Amino acid sequence: MKPCVKASAVFAFIAALTGADAVLAQDSGAPPSTGLIIRLTALISAFWTTIGPIVVALPSVPAELIRVATAIAASPGFAIDLAKVGPACALIFLVAALPPRMSRPLPAGSSHDARLAEIMRRFAHDIVGALAACLLAVLFSELAFDPAVASGQLARAVLDFTLLFRLSLMVPAILFRPGESNLRLLRAHDRQIAQARPALVAALGVGIGFPALIPVWLGNGMDWMAGQALAVIMGMIAASLGFLAVRRFLSPVPGLWPRWRRFAGFGAIGFWLTWSYGVIALDFPFFFAVIRVGAVATLGLMAERFVVVALRTARVTGQGRVGRFWLQYGAPMRRVVFALSLAGIVVVVVGWAAETGPDWLGPGRLVMLSARIVEALAAFLIGYLLFEGVSAWLTARFVPPSRASQLLADEDEPTPASRLSTVVPVARGFLAALILGVSALVALATLGLDTTPLLAGAGIFGLAISFGSQSLVRDVVAGIFFLVDDAFRLGEYIETGKLKGSVERITLRSIQLRHQNGQVHTLPFGQLGSVTNFSRDWVTMKFNLRLARNVDIETVRKTVKRIGQELLVDPELGREFIQPLKLQGIADILENALVLRFKFTVRPAKPTVVQREALKRIVRVFAEKGIAFAANTVFVESREDDERLREAGAHVAAPTALSPSVS
């Protein structure tokens, strides 16, 4: 923090204390200088009244632990329960770890599809192991230990700790997969994981073990003040171990720890203060709410990272049904995961507020309001999920990949989209407005708000907007008529005015054209005017070649015809032809060349690709047949050649010439 910021904070704090001093002095009738003293005295007194007995009880914690342990050890059946709880805990750990251990290590050179399949398989094994461990823990707790005696209570607490500890260890194992970098959902080095793992395991052990055991100790005669003091100390140890784990995880990466040091410190201190408040005030709902928010955020992070890895893998390969599925639904699923996580956090916060908030609205009104908030959130969330599902299905079913992705994936020209896929983006916009608008109205109605004035106001506002934005209305109406007339589709190459390019995107009011050199032109529909479509139905390609003047035209015609027949049976380009390649005739006669014109008719998807292939075959076959292309050679005749030709012409014309008459 900069010095100026610190100074500002100090001055603000002094100003606040000064204002509080004046108010307190005015209320108590004392001089203004005594208000701050009264307030500080009251705060110190309240703090010591709460904390003092706990601080005084700190020295008695070891003696209390020994006394409680002695009392539990003296309970009937302690030896038997102790002999049973050890193997039970070991069996729970073994059952939870057995399914993941059955998986074979993924080879280093495995494909992306194999990596994704292995991640899903490992996650399924973890879930199976967790369910089996939970079932085993419940059976042991209900059948093997008696909750009426102290030893049975302790054994059950140890079983609960073992199960929760093992389940909590699954989260970092799923995210980082120690020793298997190709299966990690979060990117990290082996050194980071190895350094942070001991502190993380210790923090989870302390943070889970103490809350599981302290109820048993308090229920068997432990002093409450000593228990509170021990709880504050254990919370500090757990927070310190968590801070240490974060530090060891981030330190190996240069420059990463200094950026996150304050966040880690604030998080550790906030956790300890939240826990200490619950321990001292015996009010744990806020602490449990924080834990639930963390659990929801962690589950959302795991799901989001899995979707990201699957989507990244599909973008690299994109092969098979699984790859196409993730390419089509990966991005919507990521947004859905974020929305569900946010909704879960809101539900936790609303539940905590309903449980602990002041009832200033009246008896039961806060609970009723919280229930309405949850119902409204559920209504809007259902609408959002419906929109994402319908939008993803429409995109996957009717919209082809973008032109940019096609050009990056292949040198061929992209195939124009169908008429329905052209209308889908516009329809998706209407669906978004319709579904989300209706969901918002339902949510507001669930909260008890009257939506009739809102609808009337929206109608008046829409009318005012329509008068004030006539050009926008003109663009929208013109776009509707262009789409109804089917003037162009996504992926088609069009020309309008001085602009031309492939249709890349269509919105409610404009169209985006991608020029073949990469430029993007955005045109409102109202400014399009006449449109020339180069990609509709069929394309006739005509091109000229300059051949030598002495070539045999008939030989050229037969050779070109044979090349055209070969192109028709080509496995890749044959289906593009409507009329084969042929010689159209002589287009021009030059001093040193014959200009011949060729043509063919193909579908509008790949005309330039077909032309390049046709030219390549013409060059190769003409060389084999001895058909020469024209050379840039100019023959120049001298004056002697002109006189020789003139004499030869006179010699030929002499017999037919008339002799002059003699007078």
C-alpha positions as CSV (number, residue, x, y, z in Angstrom):
1,M,0.0,0.0,0.0
2,K,1.4,3.4,-0.9
3,P,2.2,6.0,1.8
4,C,-0.5,8.4,0.6
5,V,-3.1,5.7,0.8
6,K,-2.0,4.8,4.3
7,A,-2.1,8.4,5.4
8,S,-5.6,8.8,3.9
9,A,-6.8,5.7,5.8
10,V,-5.3,7.0,9.1
11,F,-6.9,10.4,8.6
12,A,-10.3,8.8,7.8
13,F,-10.1,6.7,10.9
14,I,-9.3,9.7,13.1
15,A,-12.2,11.6,11.5
16,A,-14.5,8.8,12.2
17,L,-13.4,8.5,15.8
18,T,-13.8,12.3,16.2
19,G,-17.3,12.2,14.9
20,A,-18.1,9.2,17.2
21,D,-16.6,11.2,20.1
22,A,-18.8,14.2,19.5
23,V,-22.0,12.0,19.2
24,L,-21.2,10.0,22.3
25,A,-20.4,13.2,24.3
26,Q,-23.6,14.8,23.2
27,D,-25.7,11.8,24.2
28,S,-24.0,11.4,27.6
29,G,-23.9,15.1,28.3
30,A,-20.1,15.0,28.9
31,P,-17.5,17.2,27.3
32,P,-16.6,16.3,23.7
33,S,-13.2,15.0,24.7
34,T,-14.7,12.3,26.9
35,G,-16.8,10.7,24.2
36,L,-13.9,8.7,22.7
37,I,-12.8,7.6,26.1
38,I,-16.3,6.3,26.9
39,R,-16.5,4.4,23.6
40,L,-13.0,2.8,23.9
41,T,-13.7,1.8,27.4
42,A,-17.0,0.2,26.4
43,L,-15.3,-1.7,23.6
44,I,-12.4,-2.9,25.7
45,S,-14.8,-4.0,28.5
46,A,-17.0,-5.9,26.1
47,F,-14.0,-7.5,24.4
48,W,-12.5,-8.6,27.7
49,T,-15.8,-9.9,29.0
50,T,-16.0,-12.2,26.0
51,I,-12.4,-13.1,25.5
52,G,-11.1,-13.0,29.1
53,P,-12.5,-16.3,30.4
54,I,-11.2,-18.0,27.2
55,V,-7.7,-16.6,27.7
56,V,-7.8,-17.5,31.4
57,A,-8.8,-21.1,30.4
58,L,-5.9,-21.6,28.0
59,P,-3.5,-23.1,30.7
60,S,-6.1,-25.7,31.7
61,V,-6.5,-27.1,28.1
62,P,-3.9,-30.0,28.5
63,A,-5.4,-31.0,31.9
64,E,-8.9,-31.0,30.4
65,L,-7.8,-33.1,27.5
66,I,-6.2,-35.7,29.8
67,R,-9.2,-35.8,32.0
68,V,-11.7,-36.3,29.1
69,A,-9.4,-38.9,27.6
70,T,-9.3,-40.8,30.9
71,A,-13.1,-40.6,31.2
72,I,-13.6,-42.0,27.7
73,A,-11.0,-44.7,28.2
74,A,-12.8,-45.8,31.4
75,S,-16.1,-46.2,29.5
76,P,-17.3,-49.8,29.0
77,G,-16.3,-51.4,25.7
78,F,-13.5,-48.9,25.0
79,A,-10.9,-51.5,24.2
80,I,-13.2,-53.4,21.9
81,D,-14.3,-50.1,20.1
82,L,-10.7,-49.1,19.8
83,A,-9.8,-52.4,18.3
84,K,-12.6,-52.1,15.8
85,V,-12.3,-48.5,14.8
86,G,-8.7,-48.8,13.5
87,P,-9.4,-51.6,10.9
88,A,-12.7,-49.8,10.0
89,C,-10.9,-46.6,9.2
90,A,-8.2,-48.4,7.2
91,L,-10.9,-50.3,5.3
92,I,-12.7,-47.0,4.5
93,F,-9.4,-45.5,3.1
94,L,-8.7,-48.7,1.2
95,V,-12.2,-48.9,-0.4
96,A,-12.1,-45.2,-1.4
97,A,-8.6,-45.6,-3.0
98,L,-9.1,-49.0,-4.6
99,P,-11.1,-48.0,-7.7
100,P,-8.7,-45.2,-8.7
101,R,-5.7,-47.5,-8.1
102,M,-7.2,-50.0,-10.6
103,S,-6.7,-47.5,-13.4
104,R,-3.6,-48.0,-15.6
105,P,-1.2,-45.1,-16.0
106,L,-1.8,-43.2,-19.3
107,P,1.2,-43.5,-21.7
108,A,3.1,-40.4,-22.4
109,G,2.4,-40.3,-26.1
110,S,-1.3,-40.9,-25.9
111,S,-3.7,-38.9,-28.0
112,H,-6.0,-36.1,-26.8
113,D,-9.0,-38.3,-27.1
114,A,-7.4,-41.0,-25.0
115,R,-6.5,-38.3,-22.4
116,L,-10.1,-37.0,-22.2
117,A,-11.4,-40.6,-21.9
118,E,-9.0,-41.4,-19.1
119,I,-9.9,-38.2,-17.2
120,M,-13.6,-39.2,-17.4
121,R,-12.7,-42.8,-16.4
122,R,-10.6,-41.6,-13.4
123,F,-13.4,-39.3,-12.2
124,A,-15.9,-42.1,-12.4
125,H,-13.6,-44.3,-10.4
126,D,-13.2,-41.6,-7.8
127,I,-17.0,-41.3,-7.5
128,V,-17.4,-45.0,-7.2
129,G,-14.8,-45.1,-4.4
130,A,-16.4,-42.2,-2.6
131,L,-19.8,-43.8,-2.7
132,A,-18.4,-47.1,-1.5
133,A,-16.6,-45.4,1.4
134,C,-19.7,-43.5,2.4
135,L,-21.8,-46.7,2.5
136,L,-19.1,-48.6,4.4
137,A,-18.8,-45.7,7.0
138,V,-22.6,-45.7,7.5
139,L,-22.7,-49.5,8.0
140,F,-19.8,-49.4,10.5
141,S,-21.3,-46.4,12.4
142,E,-24.7,-47.9,12.7
143,L,-23.8,-51.6,13.3
144,A,-20.5,-51.7,15.0
145,F,-20.6,-48.8,17.6
146,D,-23.1,-47.9,20.3
147,P,-23.8,-44.1,20.5
148,A,-25.0,-44.4,24.1
149,V,-21.5,-44.9,25.5
150,A,-18.5,-42.5,25.2
151,S,-16.3,-45.0,23.4
152,G,-18.9,-45.5,20.7
153,Q,-19.3,-41.8,20.3
154,L,-15.6,-41.3,19.9
155,A,-15.4,-44.2,17.4
156,R,-18.2,-42.7,15.4
157,A,-16.5,-39.3,15.4
158,V,-13.2,-40.9,14.2
159,L,-15.2,-42.6,11.4
160,D,-16.8,-39.3,10.4
161,F,-13.3,-37.7,10.4
162,T,-11.8,-40.5,8.3
163,L,-14.6,-40.3,5.7
164,L,-14.6,-36.5,5.4
165,F,-10.8,-36.4,5.4
166,R,-10.7,-39.0,2.6
167,L,-13.4,-37.2,0.6
168,S,-11.6,-33.9,1.0
169,L,-8.4,-35.4,-0.3
170,M,-10.2,-36.4,-3.5
171,V,-10.6,-32.7,-4.6
172,P,-6.9,-31.8,-5.0
173,A,-6.3,-35.3,-6.4
174,I,-8.9,-34.8,-9.1
175,L,-7.6,-31.3,-9.9
176,F,-3.9,-32.0,-9.9
177,R,-3.4,-35.8,-10.3
178,P,0.0,-36.0,-8.6
179,G,2.6,-37.8,-10.8
180,E,0.3,-37.7,-13.9
181,S,0.7,-34.2,-15.5
182,N,-1.3,-35.3,-18.6
183,L,-4.4,-35.8,-16.5
184,R,-4.5,-32.5,-14.6
185,L,-7.4,-30.2,-14.8
186,L,-5.3,-27.3,-13.4
187,R,-1.9,-26.6,-14.8
188,A,0.8,-27.1,-12.2
189,H,4.4,-28.5,-11.9
190,D,5.2,-31.6,-10.0
191,R,7.4,-29.5,-7.7
192,Q,4.5,-27.2,-6.8
193,I,2.3,-30.2,-5.9
194,A,5.0,-32.0,-3.9
195,Q,5.9,-28.9,-1.9
196,A,2.3,-28.0,-1.0
197,R,0.9,-31.4,-0.4
198,P,2.1,-32.0,3.2
199,A,0.9,-28.6,4.4
200,L,-2.5,-29.1,2.6
201,V,-3.0,-32.6,4.1
202,A,-2.1,-31.3,7.6
203,A,-4.5,-28.3,7.2
204,L,-7.4,-30.6,6.1
205,G,-6.6,-33.0,9.0
206,V,-6.8,-30.3,11.6
207,G,-9.7,-28.5,10.0
208,I,-11.8,-31.6,9.7
209,G,-10.6,-33.6,12.7
210,F,-11.1,-31.1,15.4
211,P,-14.8,-30.2,14.5
212,A,-15.5,-33.9,14.4
213,L,-14.0,-34.7,17.8
214,I,-14.8,-31.6,19.9
215,P,-18.5,-32.5,20.4
216,V,-17.5,-35.8,21.9
217,W,-15.1,-34.1,24.3
218,L,-17.6,-31.5,25.3
219,G,-20.3,-34.1,25.8
220,N,-18.0,-36.1,28.2
221,G,-17.3,-33.3,30.6
222,M,-14.7,-31.0,29.0
223,D,-14.9,-27.4,30.3
224,W,-16.6,-25.1,27.7
225,M,-14.1,-22.3,28.2
226,A,-11.2,-24.8,27.7
227,G,-12.9,-26.2,24.6
228,Q,-13.4,-22.7,23.2
229,A,-9.7,-21.8,23.8
230,L,-8.6,-25.1,22.1
231,A,-10.9,-24.3,19.2
232,V,-9.4,-20.9,18.7
233,I,-5.9,-22.3,18.8
234,M,-6.8,-25.2,16.3
235,G,-8.4,-22.7,14.0
236,M,-5.3,-20.6,14.0
237,I,-3.2,-23.7,13.2
238,A,-5.5,-24.8,10.4
239,A,-5.4,-21.3,8.8
240,S,-1.6,-21.1,9.1
241,L,-1.2,-24.5,7.5
242,G,-3.5,-23.4,4.7
243,F,-1.5,-20.2,4.2
244,L,1.7,-22.3,4.1
245,A,0.2,-24.7,1.5
246,V,-0.7,-21.8,-0.8
247,R,2.7,-20.3,-0.3
248,R,4.6,-23.5,-1.1
249,F,2.3,-24.1,-4.1
250,L,2.9,-20.6,-5.6
251,S,6.6,-20.0,-4.7
252,P,8.2,-22.2,-7.4
253,V,6.6,-20.0,-10.1
254,P,8.7,-16.8,-10.5
255,G,6.6,-13.7,-9.7
256,L,3.4,-15.6,-8.8
257,W,3.7,-15.5,-5.0
258,P,4.2,-11.8,-4.6
259,R,1.0,-11.1,-6.5
260,W,-1.1,-13.6,-4.5
261,R,0.5,-13.1,-1.0
262,R,-2.0,-10.6,0.2
263,F,-5.0,-12.6,-1.0
264,A,-3.7,-15.7,0.7
265,G,-3.1,-13.8,3.9
266,F,-6.5,-12.1,3.9
267,G,-8.1,-15.5,3.2
268,A,-6.3,-17.2,6.1
269,I,-7.1,-14.4,8.5
270,G,-10.7,-14.2,7.4
271,F,-11.1,-18.0,7.9
272,W,-9.6,-17.8,11.4
273,L,-11.7,-14.8,12.4
274,T,-14.9,-16.4,11.1
275,W,-14.2,-19.6,13.0
276,S,-13.2,-17.7,16.1
277,Y,-16.3,-15.7,16.0
278,G,-18.4,-18.8,15.8
279,V,-16.5,-20.4,18.7
280,I,-16.6,-17.4,21.0
281,A,-20.2,-16.4,20.3
282,L,-21.4,-20.0,19.8
283,D,-22.9,-18.9,16.5
284,F,-21.7,-21.1,13.6
285,P,-24.2,-20.4,10.8
286,F,-22.0,-17.8,9.2
287,F,-18.9,-20.1,9.3
288,F,-20.9,-23.0,7.8
289,A,-22.3,-20.6,5.1
290,V,-18.7,-19.7,4.2
291,I,-17.7,-23.4,4.1
292,R,-20.8,-24.1,1.8
293,V,-19.9,-21.3,-0.5
294,G,-16.3,-22.6,-0.7
295,A,-17.6,-26.1,-1.5
296,V,-20.0,-24.9,-4.2
297,A,-17.2,-22.8,-5.7
298,T,-14.8,-25.8,-5.6
299,L,-17.3,-28.1,-7.3
300,G,-18.0,-25.4,-9.9
301,L,-14.2,-25.0,-10.5
302,M,-13.8,-28.8,-11.0
303,A,-16.7,-28.9,-13.5
304,E,-15.5,-25.8,-15.3
305,R,-11.9,-27.1,-15.7
306,F,-13.2,-30.4,-16.9
307,V,-15.2,-28.7,-19.6
308,V,-12.2,-26.5,-20.5
309,V,-9.9,-29.5,-20.9
310,A,-12.6,-31.4,-23.0
311,L,-13.2,-28.3,-25.2
312,R,-9.4,-27.8,-25.7
313,T,-9.0,-31.4,-26.6
314,A,-11.9,-31.3,-29.1
315,R,-10.4,-28.2,-30.7
316,V,-7.1,-30.0,-31.3
317,T,-8.6,-33.2,-32.7
318,G,-12.3,-32.7,-33.4
319,Q,-12.6,-36.3,-34.5
320,G,-15.4,-38.7,-33.7
321,R,-18.7,-38.3,-32.0
322,V,-17.2,-37.2,-28.6
323,G,-15.1,-34.5,-30.2
324,R,-18.0,-33.1,-32.2
325,F,-20.1,-33.1,-29.1
326,W,-17.7,-31.0,-27.1
327,L,-17.1,-28.6,-30.0
328,Q,-20.9,-28.1,-30.2
329,Y,-21.9,-28.0,-26.6
330,G,-18.6,-27.2,-24.7
331,A,-19.0,-23.4,-24.6
332,P,-22.7,-23.5,-23.5
333,M,-21.9,-26.1,-20.9
334,R,-19.2,-23.8,-19.5
335,R,-21.6,-20.9,-19.2
336,V,-24.2,-23.2,-17.6
337,V,-21.6,-24.4,-15.0
338,F,-20.9,-20.8,-14.1
339,A,-24.6,-20.0,-13.8
340,L,-25.3,-23.0,-11.6
341,S,-22.3,-22.2,-9.4
342,L,-23.5,-18.6,-9.0
343,A,-27.0,-19.8,-8.3
344,G,-25.7,-22.2,-5.6
345,I,-23.8,-19.5,-3.9
346,V,-26.8,-17.2,-3.9
347,V,-29.0,-19.9,-2.4
348,V,-26.4,-20.5,0.4
349,V,-26.2,-16.8,1.2
350,V,-30.0,-16.4,1.1
351,G,-30.4,-19.4,3.4
352,W,-27.9,-18.0,5.8
353,A,-29.6,-14.6,5.8
354,A,-33.0,-16.3,6.5
355,E,-31.6,-18.3,9.3
356,T,-29.7,-15.6,11.2
357,G,-31.0,-12.3,9.9
358,P,-33.0,-10.0,12.1
359,D,-36.8,-10.3,11.8
360,W,-37.3,-6.6,11.1
361,L,-39.9,-7.4,8.4
362,G,-42.2,-9.1,10.9
363,P,-42.5,-12.7,12.3
364,G,-41.6,-15.1,9.5
365,R,-41.5,-12.5,6.8
366,L,-37.7,-12.8,6.2
367,V,-38.0,-16.6,5.7
368,M,-40.9,-16.0,3.3
369,L,-38.9,-13.4,1.4
370,S,-35.9,-15.8,1.2
371,A,-38.1,-18.5,-0.2
372,R,-39.5,-16.2,-2.8
373,I,-35.9,-15.1,-3.8
374,V,-35.0,-18.8,-4.2
375,E,-38.1,-19.4,-6.3
376,A,-37.5,-16.4,-8.5
377,L,-33.9,-17.4,-9.0
378,A,-35.0,-20.9,-9.9
379,A,-37.5,-19.6,-12.4
380,F,-34.9,-17.3,-14.1
381,L,-32.3,-20.1,-14.0
382,I,-34.7,-22.6,-15.7
383,G,-35.3,-20.0,-18.4
384,Y,-31.6,-19.5,-18.9
385,L,-30.9,-23.2,-19.1
386,L,-33.8,-23.6,-21.6
387,F,-32.3,-20.8,-23.7
388,E,-28.8,-22.2,-23.6
389,G,-30.1,-25.7,-24.5
390,V,-32.2,-24.6,-27.4
391,S,-29.5,-22.2,-28.6
392,A,-26.8,-24.9,-28.5
393,W,-29.1,-27.4,-30.3
394,L,-29.9,-24.9,-33.0
395,T,-26.2,-24.0,-33.5
396,A,-25.1,-27.6,-33.5
397,R,-27.9,-28.7,-35.8
398,F,-28.0,-26.0,-38.4
399,V,-25.0,-23.6,-38.1
400,P,-21.8,-24.8,-39.8
401,P,-18.3,-23.8,-38.4
402,S,-17.2,-20.2,-39.0
403,R,-15.3,-19.3,-42.1
404,A,-12.2,-18.5,-40.1
405,S,-12.2,-21.9,-38.5
406,Q,-12.7,-23.5,-41.9
407,L,-9.8,-21.5,-43.5
408,L,-7.5,-22.4,-40.6
409,A,-8.4,-26.1,-40.8
410,D,-8.3,-26.5,-44.6
411,E,-7.2,-24.5,-47.6
412,D,-10.5,-25.3,-49.4
413,E,-13.1,-22.7,-49.7
414,P,-15.9,-23.0,-47.0
415,T,-19.2,-24.5,-48.1
416,P,-22.1,-22.0,-48.0
417,A,-24.7,-22.6,-45.3
418,S,-28.3,-23.6,-45.8
419,R,-31.1,-21.1,-45.7
420,L,-32.2,-22.4,-42.3
421,S,-28.7,-21.9,-40.8
422,T,-28.7,-18.4,-42.1
423,V,-31.9,-17.6,-40.1
424,V,-30.7,-19.4,-37.0
425,P,-28.6,-16.4,-35.5
426,V,-31.6,-14.1,-35.9
427,A,-33.9,-16.7,-34.5
428,R,-31.5,-17.2,-31.6
429,G,-31.7,-13.5,-30.8
430,F,-35.5,-13.5,-30.8
431,L,-35.5,-16.7,-28.5
432,A,-33.1,-15.0,-26.1
433,A,-35.3,-11.9,-25.8
434,L,-38.5,-14.1,-25.5
435,I,-37.3,-16.8,-23.1
436,L,-35.2,-14.6,-20.9
437,G,-37.8,-11.8,-20.9
438,V,-40.5,-14.2,-19.8
439,S,-38.3,-15.7,-17.2
440,A,-37.5,-12.3,-15.8
441,L,-41.2,-11.5,-15.6
442,V,-42.0,-14.8,-13.9
443,A,-39.2,-14.1,-11.4
444,L,-40.5,-10.6,-10.7
445,A,-44.0,-12.0,-10.3
446,T,-42.7,-14.6,-7.9
447,L,-41.2,-11.9,-5.8
448,G,-44.6,-10.4,-5.5
449,L,-44.1,-7.4,-7.8
450,D,-46.8,-6.3,-10.2
451,T,-45.5,-6.6,-13.8
452,T,-48.5,-4.9,-15.5
453,P,-47.1,-1.4,-15.1
454,L,-43.7,-2.7,-16.3
455,L,-45.3,-4.2,-19.5
456,A,-47.2,-1.0,-20.1
457,G,-44.1,1.1,-19.6
458,A,-42.1,-1.2,-21.9
459,G,-44.7,-0.7,-24.6
460,I,-44.6,3.1,-24.3
461,F,-40.8,3.0,-24.3
462,G,-40.7,0.8,-27.3
463,L,-43.1,3.1,-29.2
464,A,-40.9,6.1,-28.3
465,I,-37.8,4.2,-29.4
466,S,-39.4,3.3,-32.8
467,F,-40.1,7.0,-33.5
468,G,-36.6,8.1,-32.5
469,S,-34.7,5.4,-34.4
470,Q,-36.3,5.2,-37.8
471,S,-33.0,4.1,-39.4
472,L,-32.8,1.2,-37.0
473,V,-36.3,0.1,-37.9
474,R,-35.5,0.5,-41.6
475,D,-32.4,-1.7,-41.2
476,V,-34.4,-4.4,-39.3
477,V,-37.3,-4.4,-41.8
478,A,-34.9,-4.5,-44.7
479,G,-33.0,-7.4,-43.1
480,I,-36.3,-9.3,-42.7
481,F,-37.1,-8.9,-46.4
482,F,-33.6,-9.9,-47.4
483,L,-33.9,-13.1,-45.4
484,V,-37.4,-13.8,-46.7
485,D,-36.1,-13.3,-50.3
486,D,-33.2,-15.6,-49.6
487,A,-30.8,-13.1,-51.2
488,F,-27.8,-14.5,-49.4
489,R,-26.8,-17.1,-46.8
490,L,-23.9,-17.6,-44.4
491,G,-20.7,-18.5,-46.3
492,E,-21.9,-17.2,-49.7
493,Y,-19.8,-14.7,-51.6
494,I,-21.7,-11.6,-52.5
495,E,-21.0,-8.1,-53.8
496,T,-23.0,-5.0,-52.9
497,G,-21.9,-1.6,-54.2
498,K,-18.1,-1.3,-53.8
499,L,-17.9,-4.0,-51.2
500,K,-17.7,-7.8,-51.6
501,G,-16.8,-10.8,-49.5
502,S,-18.2,-13.9,-47.8
503,V,-21.2,-13.6,-45.5
504,E,-19.7,-14.3,-42.1
505,R,-22.4,-13.0,-39.6
506,I,-26.0,-11.9,-39.8
507,T,-27.6,-9.9,-37.0
508,L,-31.0,-8.1,-36.6
509,R,-29.8,-4.9,-38.3
510,S,-26.5,-5.6,-40.1
511,I,-24.4,-8.1,-42.1
512,Q,-20.7,-8.8,-41.9
513,L,-18.7,-9.6,-45.0
514,R,-15.3,-11.1,-44.9
515,H,-13.1,-10.1,-47.8
516,Q,-10.8,-12.7,-49.3
517,N,-7.8,-10.7,-48.0
518,G,-9.2,-10.8,-44.4
519,Q,-10.9,-7.5,-44.0
520,V,-14.4,-7.5,-42.4
521,H,-17.0,-5.1,-43.7
522,T,-20.1,-4.4,-41.5
523,L,-23.1,-3.1,-43.5
524,P,-26.6,-2.2,-42.1
525,F,-29.3,-3.9,-44.2
526,G,-30.8,-0.5,-45.1
527,Q,-27.6,0.4,-47.0
528,L,-27.2,-2.8,-49.0
529,G,-29.1,-1.9,-52.1
530,S,-28.6,-4.4,-54.9
531,V,-26.8,-7.6,-54.1
532,T,-24.9,-9.8,-56.5
533,N,-24.6,-13.4,-55.2
534,F,-21.6,-15.4,-56.7
535,S,-22.4,-18.6,-54.7
536,R,-25.9,-19.6,-55.7
537,D,-26.8,-22.8,-57.6
538,W,-23.8,-23.1,-60.0
539,V,-20.8,-21.3,-61.4
540,T,-19.4,-21.3,-64.9
541,M,-15.6,-20.8,-64.9
542,K,-14.0,-19.5,-68.1
543,F,-10.3,-19.0,-68.7
544,N,-7.9,-18.5,-71.6
545,L,-4.6,-20.1,-72.5
546,R,-2.1,-19.0,-75.1
547,L,-0.8,-21.8,-77.2
548,A,1.6,-21.9,-80.1
549,R,0.2,-21.0,-83.5
550,N,1.1,-24.3,-85.0
551,V,-0.8,-26.5,-82.6
552,D,-3.5,-28.9,-83.9
553,I,-6.8,-27.6,-82.5
554,E,-8.5,-31.0,-82.8
555,T,-5.7,-32.6,-80.8
556,V,-6.2,-29.9,-78.1
557,R,-9.9,-30.5,-78.1
558,K,-9.6,-34.3,-77.6
559,T,-6.9,-33.9,-74.9
560,V,-9.0,-31.4,-72.9
561,K,-12.0,-33.6,-73.2
562,R,-10.0,-36.6,-71.8
563,I,-8.8,-34.3,-68.9
564,G,-12.4,-33.3,-68.2
565,Q,-13.5,-37.0,-68.1
566,E,-10.7,-37.8,-65.6
567,L,-11.9,-34.9,-63.4
568,L,-15.4,-36.2,-63.4
569,V,-14.3,-39.5,-61.8
570,D,-12.0,-37.8,-59.3
571,P,-13.0,-39.0,-55.8
572,E,-12.7,-35.5,-54.3
573,L,-13.6,-33.1,-57.1
574,G,-15.9,-35.2,-59.3
575,R,-19.0,-34.5,-57.3
576,E,-18.5,-30.7,-57.8
577,F,-18.9,-30.8,-61.6
578,I,-22.2,-30.0,-63.3
579,Q,-20.6,-29.8,-66.8
580,P,-17.2,-31.1,-67.6
581,L,-14.1,-29.2,-68.7
582,K,-14.1,-28.6,-72.4
583,L,-12.6,-26.4,-75.2
584,Q,-14.9,-23.6,-76.1
585,G,-13.0,-22.4,-79.1
586,I,-10.5,-19.9,-80.4
587,A,-10.9,-16.6,-78.5
588,D,-8.2,-14.6,-80.4
589,I,-5.3,-14.9,-82.8
590,L,-2.2,-13.0,-81.9
591,E,1.1,-12.5,-83.8
592,N,2.8,-15.3,-81.8
593,A,-0.1,-17.3,-80.2
594,L,-3.5,-18.7,-80.4
595,V,-5.7,-17.8,-77.5
596,L,-8.0,-20.7,-76.7
597,R,-10.9,-20.4,-74.2
598,F,-11.9,-23.3,-71.8
599,K,-14.8,-23.6,-69.5
600,F,-16.5,-25.9,-67.0
601,T,-19.6,-25.6,-64.7
602,V,-19.4,-26.6,-61.0
603,R,-21.2,-26.1,-57.8
604,P,-20.4,-22.8,-56.1
605,A,-18.6,-24.3,-53.2
606,K,-15.0,-24.7,-54.6
607,P,-14.8,-23.2,-58.1
608,T,-11.2,-21.9,-57.7
609,V,-10.0,-25.2,-56.3
610,V,-11.4,-27.1,-59.3
611,Q,-9.8,-24.5,-61.7
612,R,-6.4,-24.9,-60.0
613,E,-6.6,-28.7,-60.4
614,A,-7.7,-28.4,-64.0
615,L,-4.8,-26.1,-64.9
616,K,-2.4,-28.4,-63.1
617,R,-3.5,-31.4,-65.2
618,I,-3.6,-29.4,-68.4
619,V,0.0,-28.4,-68.0
620,R,1.1,-31.9,-67.3
621,V,-0.9,-33.6,-70.1
622,F,-0.1,-31.0,-72.7
623,A,3.6,-31.5,-72.0
624,E,3.1,-35.3,-72.5
625,K,1.3,-34.7,-75.8
626,G,3.7,-32.2,-77.2
627,I,1.2,-29.4,-77.2
628,A,3.3,-26.2,-76.7
629,F,2.3,-23.1,-75.0
630,A,3.0,-19.8,-76.8
631,A,6.4,-18.2,-76.2
632,N,7.1,-14.5,-76.1
633,T,9.2,-14.7,-79.3
634,V,8.7,-12.1,-82.1
635,F,10.0,-12.8,-85.6
636,V,11.5,-9.8,-87.4
637,E,12.0,-9.9,-91.2
638,S,14.8,-8.0,-92.8
639,R,14.7,-5.8,-96.0
640,E,16.4,-8.5,-98.1
641,D,13.6,-10.9,-97.1
642,D,11.0,-8.3,-98.2
643,E,12.7,-7.9,-101.7
644,R,12.9,-11.6,-102.1
645,L,9.2,-12.0,-101.3
646,R,8.4,-9.1,-103.7
647,E,10.3,-10.7,-106.6
648,A,8.6,-14.0,-105.9
649,G,5.3,-12.3,-106.0
650,A,6.1,-10.5,-109.3
651,H,7.2,-13.7,-110.9
652,V,3.9,-15.3,-110.0
653,A,1.8,-12.4,-111.2
654,A,3.7,-11.9,-114.6
655,P,1.7,-14.4,-116.8
656,T,-1.6,-12.8,-115.8
657,A,-0.5,-9.2,-116.3
658,L,-1.8,-7.3,-119.4
659,S,0.9,-6.0,-121.8
660,P,0.7,-2.2,-122.4
661,S,-0.8,-1.2,-125.9
662,V,1.4,0.3,-128.6
663,S,0.1,3.4,-130.3
